[in-house]
Amino acid sequence: MPHCPPEQLALAALHEPLPDDDARHLADCAVCRTEVDSLRRAVDAVAVPELAEPGPTATPPASVWAGIAAATGVTAVPEGVPAAQPATAQVLPLRSRSRRRGVLLVAAAVVTGAVAGAGVTALVRGGDDDTRQLTTVALDPLTDERASGRAEVVVRGDGSRALEVQLDAPALDDEYYELWLIEPDVVDMVPLGVLRPGSQTFELPAGLELAEYPLVDVSVEPLDGDPTHSGVSIARGQLDS
Amino acid sequence: MSELLVAPPSPPSSVRVVFEDSVAAGSGAREPADTAFGDLAPDDAEVGRRFAAGDEQALAWAYQRWAGQVHGMAVRAFGPGPDAEDVTQQTFIAAWTGRARFRPGESPLPAWLVGICRHKIADTWARRDRQRREAEAALSQAQATPTGTPGPSVDSVVADRMLVLDELDRLGQPQRGIIELAFFADLTHSQIAERTGLPLGTVKSHIRRTLERLRSRLEGDGAALPA
């Protein structure tokens, strides 16, 4: 018998049963089976239940719309969604220390886009005449961590900027805290230095665009000589525009 | 548009942004969607047209009507929590910023949103896969014990999946609708013909051509075919 028609082989690739003649031929013909297998690669790549047509619905928390509104600048409000969420004060979901590596990207990606167009501008005056306070951000703790704090961006009379950080956290033995400014999509980050519980001031590099690095992050770093972020964050906040 | 107020350090979120108009909009609790809009609510097709045209209210309507479906998919993939919420949020942000690519005449807006949601789910898998490989590579480097295994390589199914989803975006109609019914609704070709009203032979030949096209994309790995 001749080879199966090409359309039948495509249906076989989709796991549809073939007419008896074609099915019998396919069972014996290496050429046709190879063809089915090669067509099936695409089928199998997406044949997972997670990608299937939507099933039961789920109501997202209000923070999801808040993030969308912040990223798109859209001020219209869906019915049933609380409107007055302070979207730009959104604090990232925080991760447990036990999940050592690789959690940082996932955690911070949650607000990707939520700060689009953010620009830190002087909105609040505080302190003495020489120092203007630009913005303040709460550093919120992990659910199972006791760390929390607060960070303030200040501009001095000479135009230099600093980040004043208050950290309430337990002292560490074989690890240390490090302070970071991180991009919304967490590709780039700027290490500001070793942080200890209490109050400290960190110089901000001149020319650093704070709007590009709005996430203030406190990590726990092992003493392993690795200068990159450990992926373990204990507190985090997001600078506002 | 807004005024930044710095709150005392004690509350968990010390920075508050007050949007004057949104506060006003949110000051009165409204009725749920169906009863509140009444005659004013446009039908789904109209929401799709306005969405494509950039009407901001259409984004709110789309969210109101289809966030549940999208989030349901995200929760099915990742369970309730930050990953699912991220997928839902990213889906709507990407839909809005990419609305120029949405053709209201070709497919319903919810189907388009679901397509984007599939991408976001696959992206999350790919990101996790990459992180796992990086972590493993870092670990084996740290241990400095050559294991004989090659360096991290992309999981081939993860990569295939992203290529297939990408190629689906390039398909016109009715090819895209047909293959999506086969892939994601698990319909046979005769069920697809019934559902779409297209002749059986047309459905079969579209399926064949689309699978060939996807195969070329996978085997050529990236050479985009003309739509």
Interface residues (C-beta under 8 A of the other chain):
Chain A: P6 E7 L9 A10 L11 A13 L14 E16 S38 L39 R41 A42 V43 D44 A45 V46 A47 V48 P49 E50 L51 A52 E53 P54 G55 P56 T57 A58 T59 P60 P61 S63 V64 W65 G67 I68 A69 A71 T72 V74 T75 A76 V77 P78 E79 G80 V81 P82 A83 A84 P86 A87 T88 A89 V91 P93 R101 G102 L105 V106 A107 A109 V110 T112 G113 A114 L123 V124 G126 Q133 T135 T136 V137 A138 D140 R150 Q166 D224 D240
Chain B: E3 L4 L5 V6 P9 P11 P12 S13 S14 V15 R16 V17 V18 F19 D21 S22 V23 A25 G26 S27 R30 E31 P32 A33 A36 F37 E56 Q57 L59 A60 W61 Y63 Q64 A67 G68 Q69 V70 H71 G72 M73 A74 V75 R76 A77 P80 G81 P82 D83 A84 E85 D86 T88 Q89 Q90 F92 I93 W96 T97 V114 R118 I121 A122 T124 R127 R128 Q131 R132 E134 A135 A138 A142 V157 D160 R161 L163 V164 L165 A182 F183 F184 A185 D186 T188 H189 K204 S205 I207 R208 L211 E212 L214 R215 R217 L218 E219
